[in-house]
Amino acid sequence: MYKLLIVEDDPVIAGAMAEYLTGWGYQARAAEDFAAVLEEFVSFDPHLVLLDLKLPVLGGFHWCREIRRISTVPILFITSVSDNMTAVTAMGMGADDLIAKPFDLNVLGAKVDALL
């Protein structure tokens, strides 16, 4: 079973993503401590990370860099900022794909499937 780490500070969005992805047979877990994302990543050892760009404490770009220092696991950015420069920056930092909020959960599922 694939494990997915959801790093999203909006509990409604994180919960909807976790519920949807769990329904498709994934083990989805939402990060709880946005100051210790790397520690949660290491302890959970996911196969894919769904990473919000705007997070409290430190942003998604920071955590993407930190994860990339120790892993090549696929990273899918989830963001409300959908301009081209954000996408270029995300890909340049090591993200594998990006999906803009609001998004359809079916599209999210297809992107997760494609990355895994």
C-alpha positions as CSV (number, residue, x, y, z in Angstrom):
1,M,0.0,0.0,0.0
2,Y,1.4,3.4,-1.0
3,K,1.8,6.0,1.8
4,L,1.0,9.6,1.1
5,L,2.0,12.5,3.4
6,I,-0.4,15.5,3.1
7,V,1.2,18.8,4.2
8,E,-1.8,21.2,4.1
9,D,-2.7,23.6,6.8
10,D,-6.4,23.9,6.0
11,P,-8.0,21.0,7.9
12,V,-11.0,20.9,5.6
13,I,-8.9,20.5,2.5
14,A,-6.4,18.1,4.2
15,G,-9.3,16.0,5.5
16,A,-11.1,15.8,2.1
17,M,-7.9,14.8,0.4
18,A,-7.1,12.1,3.0
19,E,-10.6,10.7,2.9
20,Y,-10.7,10.6,-0.9
21,L,-7.2,9.1,-1.3
22,T,-7.9,6.5,1.5
23,G,-11.0,5.5,-0.4
24,W,-8.7,4.7,-3.4
25,G,-6.6,2.4,-1.3
26,Y,-3.8,4.7,-0.3
27,Q,-2.6,5.2,3.3
28,A,-2.9,9.0,3.6
29,R,-1.7,10.9,6.6
30,A,-1.9,14.7,7.2
31,A,1.0,16.4,8.8
32,E,0.3,17.9,12.2
33,D,3.4,20.0,13.0
34,F,4.2,22.5,10.3
35,A,7.5,23.4,12.0
36,A,8.6,19.8,11.9
37,V,7.5,18.6,8.4
38,L,10.9,16.9,7.8
39,E,10.6,14.9,11.0
40,E,7.1,13.8,10.1
41,F,8.4,12.9,6.6
42,V,11.2,10.8,8.0
43,S,9.0,9.0,10.5
44,F,6.2,8.2,8.1
45,D,8.4,7.4,5.1
46,P,5.8,8.2,2.4
47,H,5.9,7.2,-1.2
48,L,4.6,10.7,-2.2
49,V,4.2,14.1,-0.6
50,L,1.3,16.4,-1.3
51,L,2.7,19.8,-0.3
52,D,0.9,23.1,0.1
53,L,2.9,26.1,-0.9
54,K,1.7,28.5,1.7
55,L,2.1,27.1,5.2
56,P,2.5,28.6,8.6
57,V,6.0,28.9,10.1
58,L,8.0,27.8,7.0
59,G,6.6,27.5,3.4
60,G,6.3,24.7,1.0
61,F,9.4,25.7,-1.0
62,H,11.5,25.4,2.2
63,W,10.1,21.9,2.9
64,C,10.5,20.8,-0.7
65,R,14.2,21.8,-0.5
66,E,14.6,19.9,2.8
67,I,12.9,16.8,1.5
68,R,15.0,16.9,-1.7
69,R,18.2,16.9,0.4
70,I,17.4,13.4,1.6
71,S,14.9,11.8,-0.8
72,T,13.7,11.6,-4.4
73,V,10.1,10.8,-3.5
74,P,7.6,12.5,-5.8
75,I,6.3,15.8,-4.5
76,L,3.0,17.3,-5.8
77,F,2.6,21.0,-4.9
78,I,-1.0,22.0,-3.9
79,T,-1.3,25.8,-4.2
80,S,-3.7,28.7,-4.4
81,V,-1.0,30.6,-6.4
82,S,-1.4,29.3,-9.9
83,D,0.8,31.7,-12.0
84,N,3.4,30.4,-14.4
85,M,6.3,31.7,-12.3
86,T,5.1,29.7,-9.2
87,A,5.0,26.6,-11.3
88,V,8.5,27.2,-12.8
89,T,9.9,27.8,-9.3
90,A,8.2,24.7,-7.9
91,M,9.6,22.5,-10.6
92,G,13.0,24.1,-10.4
93,M,13.1,23.3,-6.6
94,G,12.3,19.6,-7.3
95,A,8.5,19.3,-7.4
96,D,7.2,16.7,-9.8
97,D,3.9,18.4,-10.5
98,L,1.6,21.1,-9.3
99,I,-2.2,21.4,-8.9
100,A,-4.0,24.7,-8.3
101,K,-6.7,25.2,-5.7
102,P,-9.6,24.8,-6.0
103,F,-9.1,21.4,-7.6
104,D,-11.3,18.4,-8.4
105,L,-10.4,15.4,-6.3
106,N,-10.6,13.2,-9.3
107,V,-7.9,15.2,-11.0
108,L,-5.8,15.0,-7.8
109,G,-6.3,11.2,-7.8
110,A,-5.2,11.0,-11.4
111,K,-2.0,13.1,-10.7
112,V,-1.2,10.9,-7.7
113,D,-1.7,7.7,-9.8
114,A,0.6,9.2,-12.5
115,L,3.3,10.1,-10.1
116,L,3.3,6.7,-8.4
